[in-house]
């Protein structure tokens, strides 16, 4: 038993300093020595901001409503579009394009006649114009 403890002790005595030196070396190589503490953070924040730009609130809403159109029906999606525009007026600028996208998707999913039956006065007649545009395509 005593010889086993000595063997473990000797192994640790040899291995532990090597591990400490290597971990210290790795830690030093990860430090930004350029004097610019923002340089490593800048790259990652640029990646995040480019992803954030592609996920604008209107894009998120459009995707959510298109999913809802397929899961429920275009009427429900249009009602929720109007609710969101009322709740967040900044989305009003995108209401027409979202409603048109819903109209085009409704034609693909339900056919032109049934899609037109869901038309409502949300964002003027954008949904109906999306339905009409898809029928002509």
MARTI-13688 format. One line per field, with one value per residue: x, y, z of N, C-alpha, C, O, CB in turn; residue number from 1; residue in three letters. Coordinates in steps of 0.001 Angstrom, whole numbers, plus 524288, in hexadecimal, padded with zeros to 5 digits. Glycine has a CB too. Layout:
<kolgus>
nu [X / ...]
nv [Y / ...]
nw [Z / ...]
cau [X / ...]
cav [Y / ...]
caw [Z / ...]
cu [X / ...]
cv [Y / ...]
cw [Z / ...]
ou [X / ...]
ov [Y / ...]
ow [Z / ...]
cbu [X / ...]
cbv [Y / ...]
cbw [Z / ...]
drenlum [NUM / ...]
keke [ala / ...]
</kolgus>
This chain:
<kolgus>
nu [8033C / 8078A / 80F2E / 80921 / 8047E / 80D64 / 81048 / 807C5 / 808DD / 812C4 / 81059 / 808E2 / 80F55 / 815BC / 80EC8 / 807CC / 80D55 / 80F4C / 8052D / 801B2 / 808B3 / 8063C / 7FB82 / 7FC85 / 8023D / 7FB1A / 7F36C / 7F893 / 7F9FB / 7F002 / 7EDF2 / 7EBB7 / 7F592 / 7F6DD / 7F437 / 7EAC5 / 7DF93 / 7D5AA / 7D637 / 7D4C2 / 7CA9D / 7C53A / 7C466 / 7BD97 / 7B4B9 / 7B212 / 7AEDB / 7A5DA / 79FBC / 79E1C / 7980C / 78FA2 / 78BA7 / 7875B / 77EFD / 77646 / 76B91 / 76273 / 7648B / 764AE / 75A5A / 75530 / 7584A / 753E6 / 74932 / 747A4 / 74941 / 740E8 / 738AB / 738DE / 7376D / 72DF9 / 725BB / 7250B / 71EE5 / 7200F / 72AB8 / 72AD3 / 724E5 / 72B8C / 733E0 / 72FB3 / 72E0E / 7385F / 73CA8 / 736B4 / 739EB / 744B0 / 74867 / 750FB / 751B0 / 74A91 / 74E47 / 75172 / 748E1 / 742D8 / 7497C / 74A87 / 7401B / 73E36 / 74534 / 7406F / 73732 / 73AF9 / 73F1A / 73608 / 73095 / 736F9 / 735EE / 72B1D / 725F3 / 720FD / 71632 / 7123D / 719BF / 717D3 / 70E97 / 7115C / 7144A / 7161E / 7149F / 71F46 / 72A67 / 72784 / 72473 / 72BDE / 72D3D / 725D1 / 729E2 / 7331F / 72F3B / 72A9E / 73368 / 7390F / 7326D / 7335C / 73D51]
nv [7FB5B / 804B0 / 80633 / 807DE / 8116A / 817BE / 816C1 / 81B7B / 82577 / 8286F / 8284D / 83043 / 83868 / 83986 / 83B06 / 84316 / 84D40 / 84E13 / 84E8F / 857E1 / 85F22 / 85E2F / 86127 / 86B53 / 86F87 / 86E86 / 87545 / 87EDD / 87FFB / 8822A / 88C14 / 89929 / 89FD5 / 8A8C7 / 8B257 / 8B695 / 8B547 / 8B398 / 8AE1D / 8A310 / 8A224 / 8A7E6 / 8A259 / 89A0E / 89FB4 / 8A477 / 89BF3 / 89918 / 8A220 / 8A20D / 89926 / 89C3F / 8A46F / 89F31 / 89AC5 / 8A191 / 8A826 / 8A870 / 8A06A / 897B7 / 897F8 / 89688 / 88C37 / 886C4 / 888BF / 8844E / 879DB / 8788B / 87A29 / 870FA / 86976 / 86C29 / 87448 / 87DFE / 88662 / 886C4 / 888FB / 892DA / 89898 / 89841 / 89DA4 / 8A7C5 / 8A9BD / 8A9A7 / 8B227 / 8BA2B / 8B982 / 8BB0D / 8C560 / 8C783 / 8BF7E / 8C1A2 / 8C5DC / 8BD3C / 8B74E / 8B665 / 8B0BB / 8A76F / 8A403 / 8A289 / 89A61 / 892C4 / 891B4 / 88DA7 / 8842D / 87F9C / 87D69 / 875C2 / 86E0F / 86CA9 / 86E08 / 8768A / 87A12 / 87743 / 87C3A / 886CE / 88804 / 889D2 / 8940A / 8A075 / 8AD81 / 8AFFD / 8B76E / 8BDA5 / 8B90E / 8B168 / 8A67F / 8A23D / 8A60B / 8A083 / 8967B / 897A1 / 89A07 / 890C2 / 88A0B / 88D5B / 88A96]
nw [80000 / 802F6 / 7FB66 / 7F2A9 / 7F4D1 / 7F4C6 / 7EA43 / 7E523 / 7E950 / 7E524 / 7DA89 / 7DA0E / 7DD36 / 7D4B1 / 7CC3F / 7CF10 / 7CF3F / 7C465 / 7C035 / 7C4E0 / 7C071 / 7B5BE / 7B5CC / 7B93E / 7B108 / 7A8E9 / 7ACA2 / 7AC20 / 7A170 / 79E44 / 7A14C / 79DA5 / 798A4 / 7932A / 796F2 / 79520 / 79AD5 / 796E4 / 78DB0 / 78CD3 / 7900F / 788D1 / 77F50 / 781D8 / 784D1 / 77B85 / 77599 / 77B08 / 779D6 / 76F0F / 76DE1 / 773D3 / 76DEE / 7657B / 76A07 / 76BB5 / 77241 / 76BD6 / 764D9 / 76B46 / 76EC4 / 7651B / 7626F / 76AD3 / 76948 / 75F6F / 761C4 / 76881 / 761A4 / 75BD9 / 763A5 / 76875 / 7637E / 75911 / 75C9F / 76787 / 767FA / 76339 / 76A63 / 772FF / 76EB5 / 76DDD / 7787B / 77C4D / 776D3 / 77AEC / 78534 / 78498 / 77ECA / 77852 / 7715D / 769C4 / 7607E / 75B2C / 759C5 / 75071 / 749A2 / 74F2E / 74FA4 / 744F4 / 74309 / 74913 / 74354 / 739C0 / 73D60 / 7411E / 737FC / 7339D / 73B13 / 73D17 / 733AC / 72970 / 729EE / 733DC / 73A03 / 7380E / 73D71 / 7479C / 7485F / 74E5A / 75369 / 7567F / 7575E / 74EBA / 74285 / 74158 / 742FC / 73C0F / 732BF / 7327F / 7313B / 7275F / 72159 / 721FC / 71CD1 / 712AB / 71057]
cau [80000 / 80AFE / 811D0 / 8053F / 80400 / 81221 / 8100F / 803F4 / 80B54 / 816D6 / 80DB6 / 806BD / 813AD / 817B0 / 80AA5 / 80556 / 80FF5 / 80E91 / 7FFD2 / 80176 / 80B86 / 80325 / 7F6C6 / 7FE41 / 803B4 / 7F644 / 7F0CE / 7FB75 / 7F914 / 7EAB0 / 7EDA6 / 7EC96 / 7FA27 / 7F744 / 7F30B / 7E572 / 7DC4A / 7D0C7 / 7D704 / 7D25A / 7C4F9 / 7C2FA / 7C308 / 7B8F0 / 7B030 / 7B091 / 7ABD9 / 7A0BB / 79CA3 / 79C6A / 793AD / 78B36 / 78960 / 78434 / 77A69 / 77372 / 76662 / 75EA2 / 765B7 / 762E9 / 7549B / 75399 / 758F1 / 7500D / 74401 / 7476B / 74874 / 73B92 / 73538 / 7389B / 73575 / 7287D / 723C2 / 726BA / 71BE4 / 7229A / 72FB0 / 729B0 / 7233F / 7303B / 736EA / 72D5A / 72F16 / 73DE3 / 73D7B / 7345C / 73D0E / 749E2 / 747AD / 75591 / 750D4 / 746D2 / 75105 / 7523C / 743D8 / 74133 / 74CAE / 7493C / 73AE4 / 73EBD / 747B3 / 73C59 / 733AA / 73D84 / 73F72 / 730BE / 72F42 / 739E4 / 73432 / 72575 / 723C7 / 71F77 / 710D9 / 711D2 / 71D31 / 71528 / 70A5C / 7137E / 715ED / 7142D / 716F6 / 72412 / 72E49 / 7247A / 722FF / 730D3 / 72C81 / 7230B / 72D6E / 736B6 / 72C5F / 72A15 / 73897 / 73A85 / 72F1E / 73556 / 74285]
cav [80000 / 80925 / 806F8 / 809FD / 816EE / 81A55 / 816DC / 81F8E / 82A6B / 829A6 / 82982 / 83587 / 83C14 / 83A65 / 83CA6 / 847F3 / 851E5 / 84E4E / 8505C / 85D65 / 86232 / 85E3A / 8644E / 870CD / 8710A / 86F31 / 879FA / 88368 / 88093 / 88410 / 8918C / 89CDB / 8A2FB / 8AD3A / 8B73B / 8B818 / 8B165 / 8B2CD / 8AB62 / 89DDD / 8A2BE / 8AA47 / 89E5C / 89738 / 8A32C / 8A549 / 8975F / 89961 / 8A64F / 8A094 / 89587 / 89F30 / 8A773 / 89BC9 / 8993A / 8A649 / 8A6EB / 8A754 / 89B45 / 893E2 / 897FF / 8942D / 8868C / 884CF / 888F6 / 8806A / 874C6 / 8788C / 879A7 / 86B76 / 86651 / 86D7F / 8763A / 88360 / 88A0E / 88722 / 88BAD / 89865 / 89AE7 / 898FC / 8A1DE / 8ACB5 / 8AA53 / 8AB06 / 8B77D / 8BDA6 / 8B941 / 8BD36 / 8C8B2 / 8C773 / 8BB6C / 8C37F / 8C6AE / 8B81F / 8B49C / 8B530 / 8AC84 / 8A29A / 8A262 / 8A06E / 8953E / 88F39 / 890C5 / 88A0C / 87F0D / 87D6F / 87B30 / 870E7 / 86A32 / 86BB1 / 86EED / 87C06 / 87B54 / 876F3 / 88031 / 88BE0 / 8883F / 88B81 / 89988 / 8A431 / 8B2AB / 8B0B7 / 8BA11 / 8BEC8 / 8B450 / 8AEDF / 8A0D5 / 8A12E / 8A6F6 / 89C1C / 89220 / 898B3 / 899A8 / 88B3B / 8878E / 88ED5 / 8883F]
caw [80000 / 8036D / 7F662 / 7EF09 / 7F60F / 7F2D2 / 7E48A / 7E3C8 / 7EABB / 7E14C / 7D594 / 7DAA0 / 7DD89 / 7CF6C / 7C8B0 / 7D0B8 / 7CD22 / 7BEB6 / 7BF60 / 7C658 / 7BC84 / 7B0F0 / 7B671 / 7B973 / 7ABBA / 7A5F4 / 7AE85 / 7AA33 / 79BD6 / 79D62 / 7A2ED / 79970 / 79A01 / 78F91 / 799A9 / 793DC / 79D75 / 79412 / 788BA / 78CC8 / 790B8 / 7842E / 77B6F / 78367 / 784D9 / 77618 / 773FE / 77D89 / 77791 / 769CD / 76E8B / 775E5 / 769AC / 76237 / 76D0A / 76D2E / 77461 / 767B8 / 762A2 / 76F23 / 76E8D / 76020 / 762DD / 76E97 / 766E7 / 75B34 / 76459 / 76A8F / 75D20 / 75A6D / 767FD / 76997 / 75E84 / 75816 / 75FC8 / 76CA1 / 7671E / 7623B / 76F60 / 7762A / 76C4A / 76F81 / 77E16 / 77D08 / 774DD / 77ED6 / 789F8 / 7836B / 77A27 / 774E0 / 76D6A / 765E1 / 75B89 / 758B4 / 759BB / 74B1B / 7476B / 751FA / 74DE9 / 73FA2 / 74384 / 74AF2 / 73EF5 / 73617 / 73FE9 / 7417E / 732E3 / 73309 / 73EE7 / 73CEF / 72E7B / 728D7 / 72B8B / 7399B / 73C42 / 737B2 / 74150 / 74CA2 / 747FC / 75241 / 7529D / 75984 / 7540F / 74A04 / 73FB3 / 74007 / 742B1 / 73725 / 72E4F / 73274 / 72EE1 / 721C2 / 71EE2 / 721AE / 718DC / 70D85 / 70F84]
cu [80360 / 80DC1 / 80E14 / 80491 / 808BF / 81202 / 80C4F / 80646 / 80F73 / 81468 / 80B6A / 80B08 / 815E8 / 81391 / 8086D / 80838 / 80F45 / 8091F / 7FF60 / 80432 / 80863 / 7FE41 / 7F829 / 7FFB4 / 7FEDE / 7F360 / 7F370 / 7FA7D / 7F3A6 / 7E9FD / 7EEC1 / 7F0FE / 7FAA7 / 7F64A / 7ED95 / 7E1C2 / 7D736 / 7D167 / 7D473 / 7CC77 / 7C26C / 7C13E / 7BE09 / 7B427 / 7AE74 / 7AD5E / 7A652 / 79D6F / 79AF0 / 797EC / 78EDD / 78894 / 785E2 / 77F3B / 77794 / 76DFB / 76253 / 75F98 / 763DE / 75CF6 / 752B3 / 753F1 / 754D9 / 74A9B / 74379 / 746B1 / 742DA / 73794 / 7349C / 73635 / 72FB2 / 725DF / 72575 / 723C5 / 71E58 / 727BB / 72ECE / 727F8 / 727F9 / 733D4 / 734CB / 72E62 / 734AE / 73F0B / 73B29 / 737B6 / 74268 / 7498A / 74C5F / 7550A / 74D1E / 7495A / 751B6 / 74D24 / 74241 / 74459 / 74B84 / 743F1 / 73B0E / 74134 / 743C5 / 73884 / 735EF / 73DCA / 73A11 / 72F18 / 73207 / 737B0 / 72E6F / 7230D / 72186 / 71A01 / 71052 / 71537 / 71A82 / 710DE / 70C43 / 714DD / 7132E / 716B0 / 71BA9 / 7280C / 72BE5 / 72307 / 727D8 / 73043 / 729F7 / 72691 / 7318F / 7343E / 72BFD / 72F4B / 73A42 / 7374B / 7312E / 73A89 / 7422D]
cv [804DA / 80A48 / 80933 / 80FCF / 819F3 / 81AD8 / 81B20 / 824E8 / 82C09 / 82B25 / 82F02 / 83994 / 83D43 / 83CCE / 84207 / 84CCC / 8526E / 85068 / 8562F / 860D9 / 86284 / 86193 / 86A13 / 872CB / 871F6 / 8741E / 87ED8 / 88430 / 882A3 / 889BD / 894FC / 8A08C / 8A7C9 / 8B26A / 8B934 / 8B415 / 8B03E / 8AF4A / 8A5FD / 89E39 / 8A4DB / 8A631 / 89B8B / 89ABC / 8A461 / 8A0B3 / 897A0 / 89D8D / 8A4F8 / 89CAF / 8986E / 8A258 / 8A40E / 89A06 / 89E11 / 8A4D3 / 8A59E / 8A20B / 896E9 / 89372 / 89559 / 88E3A / 88429 / 8849A / 8851E / 87AEC / 8744D / 877DC / 873ED / 86821 / 86750 / 86F2A / 87BEC / 8876F / 88AEE / 88A28 / 89183 / 89B33 / 89BF5 / 89D2B / 8A724 / 8ADC6 / 8AC10 / 8B08D / 8BB73 / 8BDF0 / 8BBCC / 8C066 / 8C8CD / 8C350 / 8BD2E / 8C44A / 8C194 / 8B50E / 8B2EB / 8B0A6 / 8A74B / 8A08C / 8A026 / 89B02 / 89131 / 88DDB / 88CEF / 88487 / 87C77 / 87AF4 / 875FE / 86C9D / 868B1 / 86C09 / 87468 / 87D62 / 87B54 / 87B1D / 88589 / 88C57 / 88A0F / 89156 / 89CE6 / 8A976 / 8B3AF / 8B318 / 8BB3A / 8B9A9 / 8B12C / 8A8F2 / 89F6C / 8A20A / 8A2A6 / 8974A / 892DD / 89826 / 893F8 / 88864 / 888AD / 88C53 / 882E6]
cw [80000 / 7FE45 / 7F245 / 7EFEE / 7F41F / 7ECE5 / 7E2AB / 7E4EA / 7E6CF / 7DC06 / 7D5BC / 7DABF / 7D825 / 7CBD1 / 7CA19 / 7CEC2 / 7C735 / 7BD75 / 7C09A / 7C253 / 7B778 / 7B178 / 7B6CF / 7B41C / 7A867 / 7A79D / 7AC5F / 7A465 / 79AA3 / 79EF0 / 79E31 / 79B09 / 79691 / 79242 / 7988F / 79646 / 79A8B / 78F51 / 788A0 / 78D64 / 78BCF / 78039 / 77CF7 / 78365 / 77F4B / 77418 / 77625 / 77AF7 / 77205 / 76A12 / 7706E / 7719D / 7664D / 76503 / 76F23 / 76F16 / 7702D / 76531 / 76642 / 76EFA / 7698F / 76070 / 76675 / 76C1F / 7625D / 75D6B / 76640 / 76628 / 75BA3 / 75EBC / 7690F / 76488 / 75DD3 / 75B4E / 7651C / 76C1A / 7662D / 76732 / 772CF / 773E5 / 76E0B / 77545 / 77F0E / 77B2B / 778A9 / 783BF / 78936 / 77E68 / 77672 / 77097 / 76916 / 7608C / 75885 / 75813 / 75441 / 748E5 / 74A1E / 75031 / 74860 / 73FBE / 7456C / 74692 / 73B0D / 73861 / 74041 / 73C52 / 73227 / 73685 / 73E3F / 73778 / 72E2D / 72ADA / 73176 / 73C32 / 73C45 / 73BCE / 746A9 / 74CBC / 74C0C / 75138 / 75636 / 755D3 / 74EBB / 74757 / 73E27 / 73F8D / 73D7A / 7327E / 72E0D / 73010 / 72907 / 71EF6 / 71E41 / 71D95 / 71358 / 70C48 / 70D33]
ou [80231 / 80E95 / 80FBB / 8041F / 80831 / 81377 / 80D89 / 805B2 / 80FA0 / 81630 / 80BEF / 80A65 / 817C4 / 814C9 / 80750 / 805A2 / 80EB9 / 8088A / 7FCEE / 80239 / 807F2 / 7FCFD / 7F540 / 7FE8A / 7FE98 / 7F11F / 7F0C7 / 7FA33 / 7F2C3 / 7E5D9 / 7F246 / 7F044 / 7FE82 / 7F771 / 7EBEC / 7E0E8 / 7D4B0 / 7CD7D / 7D22C / 7C9A1 / 7BDDF / 7BCFD / 7BA9B / 7AFE3 / 7A9CF / 7A996 / 7A28E / 798CF / 796B8 / 7945C / 78A7F / 783CD / 781D6 / 77BA7 / 776A4 / 76BF8 / 75F22 / 75BE5 / 761C6 / 75ACB / 74F05 / 7504D / 7529E / 747C1 / 73F47 / 743DB / 7405F / 73396 / 73052 / 73351 / 72CD4 / 723FE / 72720 / 725F3 / 71EA8 / 728F5 / 731C3 / 72970 / 7285B / 73682 / 737CA / 72F76 / 735A5 / 74211 / 73D68 / 73844 / 7446B / 74A52 / 74BBF / 757B2 / 74C94 / 746D8 / 7527C / 74D28 / 74082 / 74221 / 74B87 / 74356 / 73860 / 73F89 / 743C5 / 736CA / 7333C / 73CD3 / 7399B / 72C85 / 72FB1 / 7379D / 72D01 / 71E90 / 72043 / 7194C / 70E34 / 713B0 / 71AE3 / 70FA3 / 7091C / 71670 / 70E85 / 71A8E / 71BF7 / 728FB / 72E22 / 72098 / 727E2 / 73296 / 72BBC / 72651 / 73351 / 736CB / 72CE8 / 72F88 / 73CA5 / 73932 / 730CE / 73C0C / 74630]
ov [808AD / 80ED2 / 80C17 / 812CE / 81E41 / 81EE6 / 81E08 / 82881 / 83096 / 82EC6 / 83204 / 83DD0 / 84198 / 84040 / 84529 / 8504A / 856C7 / 853B1 / 85918 / 86504 / 866B7 / 8648B / 86D60 / 87743 / 875BC / 876D4 / 88295 / 888A3 / 884AE / 88BFF / 893E0 / 8A3F4 / 8AAA0 / 8B684 / 8BD1B / 8AFED / 8AC4B / 8AD9D / 8A484 / 89AE4 / 8A3B3 / 8A69E / 89ABD / 898EF / 8A53F / 8A173 / 8967E / 89CB0 / 8A698 / 89CE1 / 89737 / 8A2E7 / 8A5DF / 897FD / 89E86 / 8A0B0 / 8A217 / 89F70 / 892F3 / 88F27 / 89242 / 88B80 / 88010 / 880C8 / 882E9 / 877BC / 87038 / 87546 / 87235 / 86470 / 863B3 / 86BDE / 87E68 / 88B87 / 88F5B / 88D7B / 894C0 / 89FB0 / 8A015 / 89FEC / 8AA97 / 8B237 / 8AF88 / 8B35A / 8BF9D / 8C213 / 8BE5F / 8BE44 / 8CA11 / 8C3A4 / 8BA7B / 8C37B / 8C1AB / 8B0B0 / 8AE80 / 8AD17 / 8A334 / 89BDC / 89C54 / 8977C / 88CBC / 88962 / 88965 / 880B0 / 877B4 / 876E5 / 8723C / 8680B / 86421 / 86A7A / 876B7 / 8817D / 87EFC / 87D4D / 88871 / 890AC / 88BAD / 89359 / 89C45 / 8A9C4 / 8B7CC / 8B101 / 8B9DE / 8B64A / 8AE94 / 8A699 / 89BD9 / 89F1E / 8A147 / 8945C / 88F38 / 89606 / 89294 / 884B9 / 88567 / 88BF3 / 88069]
ow [7FD57 / 7FCE9 / 7EECD / 7EC33 / 7F20D / 7EAC2 / 7DF0A / 7E1C7 / 7E546 / 7D96A / 7D205 / 7D88F / 7D730 / 7C8B1 / 7C6A0 / 7CCB3 / 7C53B / 7B9FE / 7BDA9 / 7C0F6 / 7B52B / 7ADE8 / 7B4DE / 7B2C5 / 7A570 / 7A459 / 7AAF1 / 7A299 / 7965F / 79DFF / 79B1C / 79E5A / 796FF / 79008 / 79AD3 / 79403 / 79BA0 / 78D16 / 784A7 / 78B66 / 78AC5 / 77E06 / 779B1 / 78218 / 77E65 / 77139 / 77360 / 779FB / 77062 / 766D8 / 76ED1 / 7719E / 76470 / 76287 / 773D5 / 76DAD / 770E3 / 7638E / 76484 / 76F0B / 769B9 / 75EE0 / 7654B / 76CC7 / 7618D / 75B34 / 765B1 / 766DE / 75A4F / 75DA9 / 76A6D / 76194 / 76196 / 75C95 / 766F7 / 76F5B / 76827 / 76817 / 7753F / 776CB / 76F8B / 776C5 / 7823F / 77DA5 / 77983 / 78621 / 78CBD / 77A2B / 771D9 / 76C99 / 76524 / 75C86 / 753C6 / 7560F / 7537E / 7468A / 74797 / 74F52 / 74736 / 73CED / 7439E / 74626 / 7393C / 735A6 / 73FBE / 73C45 / 73046 / 73505 / 73EC3 / 736BA / 73233 / 72D42 / 733C1 / 74032 / 74015 / 73D7C / 749EA / 750CF / 74D0D / 74E60 / 758B0 / 75198 / 74AB2 / 749C1 / 73A1A / 73C0E / 73ACA / 72EAE / 729CA / 72D3B / 72607 / 71AA8 / 71A52 / 71B20 / 70FD8 / 707BB / 70C45]
cbu [7FC57 / 80EF8 / 81422 / 7FFFA / 8034F / 81707 / 80E59 / 7FEC1 / 80DBD / 81A8F / 8095D / 80372 / 817F2 / 81999 / 8064C / 804FF / 815C3 / 80F5B / 7FBF7 / 803E7 / 810F0 / 801A3 / 7F3B9 / 802E1 / 8072C / 7F2BE / 7F0C5 / 80152 / 7F9E2 / 7E6DB / 7F195 / 7E782 / 7FF14 / 7F374 / 7F6EF / 7E4A0 / 7DB09 / 7CE93 / 7DCCF / 7D4A4 / 7C3CD / 7C6DD / 7C77F / 7B9B2 / 7B16E / 7B566 / 7AE8A / 7A145 / 79FB6 / 7A0FF / 7951A / 78CFA / 78DA4 / 78761 / 77BFF / 77322 / 76473 / 75EC5 / 76B9A / 764C7 / 75279 / 75709 / 75E6A / 74FFA / 742DB / 74C6E / 74C48 / 73A7D / 73757 / 73E03 / 7389A / 72814 / 71DB2 / 7261A / 71659 / 7239A / 7329E / 72573 / 71F5B / 7332D / 736C7 / 7277A / 72E04 / 74160 / 73B05 / 72ED7 / 73DB8 / 74E13 / 7467C / 75A8A / 74EAF / 74457 / 75658 / 75617 / 73FA9 / 741C6 / 7528C / 74938 / 73713 / 7420A / 74C6A / 73967 / 73265 / 7430E / 741D4 / 72CD0 / 730B7 / 73FA2 / 73518 / 722BF / 71F91 / 71FC9 / 70CFC / 7136F / 72263 / 712D4 / 707CC / 7184E / 714CF / 7155D / 712DC / 7261F / 7334E / 72795 / 71FC8 / 734ED / 7291F / 71E32 / 7301B / 7388E / 726E4 / 727DE / 73CB1 / 739D8 / 72969 / 735D8 / 74583]
cbv [80004 / 80836 / 801CA / 8072A / 817B1 / 8174E / 81179 / 81ECE / 82A0B / 824F0 / 82575 / 835EE / 839ED / 8354C / 8389D / 84819 / 851B5 / 848D2 / 84D34 / 85E35 / 85FCB / 858B2 / 86297 / 87169 / 86CD9 / 86A70 / 87A1C / 882CB / 87B6B / 880BF / 892BD / 89FEF / 89FB8 / 8AC97 / 8BB59 / 8B882 / 8B33B / 8B7FB / 8AAD6 / 89A74 / 8A651 / 8ADF9 / 89A6A / 894D4 / 8A83F / 8A618 / 89259 / 89A7A / 8AB65 / 89E42 / 89126 / 8A2C9 / 8A9EB / 89710 / 89592 / 8AA27 / 8AB77 / 8AB96 / 89ABB / 8956A / 89DAA / 8963D / 8853B / 88847 / 88E7B / 880A5 / 87413 / 87DA6 / 87CD0 / 86973 / 86769 / 871EF / 875B8 / 8849C / 8881F / 8819A / 8893D / 898F0 / 89749 / 893D9 / 8A172 / 8ACA9 / 8A531 / 8A729 / 8B82A / 8BBCB / 8B394 / 8B8C6 / 8CE2D / 8C672 / 8B688 / 8C892 / 8C92D / 8B4EC / 8B819 / 8BA01 / 8ADDA / 8A385 / 8A704 / 8A423 / 89582 / 891B1 / 895D9 / 88C00 / 87F97 / 881B5 / 87EFC / 871CA / 86C45 / 86F85 / 86AD4 / 87D76 / 87772 / 87174 / 88076 / 88CA4 / 882EB / 88852 / 89BAA / 8A24D / 8B6DE / 8AB68 / 8B6AD / 8C266 / 8B5B1 / 8B02C / 89ED6 / 8A4A1 / 8AC68 / 89AEC / 8919D / 89E30 / 89CA6 / 88897 / 8897A / 894A8 / 887F7]
cbw [804AE / 807BC / 7F473 / 7EFA5 / 7FBEF / 7F482 / 7E261 / 7E6DB / 7F01C / 7E09E / 7D46D / 7DF8E / 7E116 / 7CD24 / 7C8AF / 7D698 / 7CE74 / 7BC34 / 7C2C5 / 7CBB8 / 7BB72 / 7AF6F / 7BB57 / 7BD20 / 7A937 / 7A6A2 / 7B481 / 7AB40 / 79919 / 7A059 / 7A776 / 79821 / 79995 / 78B1C / 79829 / 78DD1 / 7A2E6 / 79268 / 787A6 / 7911F / 7954C / 781B4 / 77ACC / 788C1 / 787CA / 772AC / 775CE / 78365 / 77799 / 766AD / 77264 / 77A4F / 7665A / 7608B / 77194 / 76887 / 77799 / 76394 / 76199 / 774B4 / 76ED9 / 75B99 / 764DB / 77389 / 76503 / 757D7 / 768F9 / 76D8E / 75877 / 75922 / 76CDF / 76DCF / 75E3B / 75266 / 76070 / 76EF1 / 76274 / 75E0A / 7723E / 776A9 / 7663D / 76E73 / 780F8 / 77A24 / 76F5C / 78040 / 78BB3 / 782E1 / 77BDD / 77810 / 76FFD / 767B4 / 75C86 / 75BE4 / 75C09 / 74796 / 747EC / 757F5 / 74E24 / 73C33 / 74747 / 74F90 / 73C3F / 734B7 / 74568 / 74313 / 72E70 / 73449 / 7445D / 7406E / 72D2C / 7233F / 7292A / 73B93 / 73931 / 73235 / 741D5 / 74DEC / 7427F / 757F5 / 7537A / 75BF4 / 75372 / 74637 / 73AD2 / 74422 / 74755 / 736AC / 72EC7 / 737EC / 73147 / 720DE / 72221 / 72701 / 71961 / 70D28 / 71493]
drenlum [1 / 2 / 3 / 4 / 5 / 6 / 7 / 8 / 9 / 10 / 11 / 12 / 13 / 14 / 15 / 16 / 17 / 18 / 19 / 20 / 21 / 22 / 23 / 24 / 25 / 26 / 27 / 28 / 29 / 30 / 31 / 32 / 33 / 34 / 35 / 36 / 37 / 38 / 39 / 40 / 41 / 42 / 43 / 44 / 45 / 46 / 47 / 48 / 49 / 50 / 51 / 52 / 53 / 54 / 55 / 56 / 57 / 58 / 59 / 60 / 61 / 62 / 63 / 64 / 65 / 66 / 67 / 68 / 69 / 70 / 71 / 72 / 73 / 74 / 75 / 76 / 77 / 78 / 79 / 80 / 81 / 82 / 83 / 84 / 85 / 86 / 87 / 88 / 89 / 90 / 91 / 92 / 93 / 94 / 95 / 96 / 97 / 98 / 99 / 100 / 101 / 102 / 103 / 104 / 105 / 106 / 107 / 108 / 109 / 110 / 111 / 112 / 113 / 114 / 115 / 116 / 117 / 118 / 119 / 120 / 121 / 122 / 123 / 124 / 125 / 126 / 127 / 128 / 129 / 130 / 131 / 132 / 133 / 134 / 135 / 136 / 137]
keke [unk / unk / unk / unk / unk / unk / unk / unk / unk / unk / unk / unk / unk / unk / unk / unk / unk / unk / unk / unk / unk / unk / unk / unk / unk / unk / unk / unk / unk / unk / unk / unk / unk / unk / unk / unk / unk / unk / unk / unk / unk / unk / unk / unk / unk / unk / unk / unk / unk / unk / unk / unk / unk / unk / unk / unk / unk / unk / unk / unk / unk / unk / unk / unk / unk / unk / unk / unk / unk / unk / unk / unk / unk / unk / unk / unk / unk / unk / unk / unk / unk / unk / unk / unk / unk / unk / unk / unk / unk / unk / unk / unk / unk / unk / unk / unk / unk / unk / unk / unk / unk / unk / unk / unk / unk / unk / unk / unk / unk / unk / unk / unk / unk / unk / unk / unk / unk / unk / unk / unk / unk / unk / unk / unk / unk / unk / unk / unk / unk / unk / unk / unk / unk / unk / unk / unk / unk]
</kolgus>
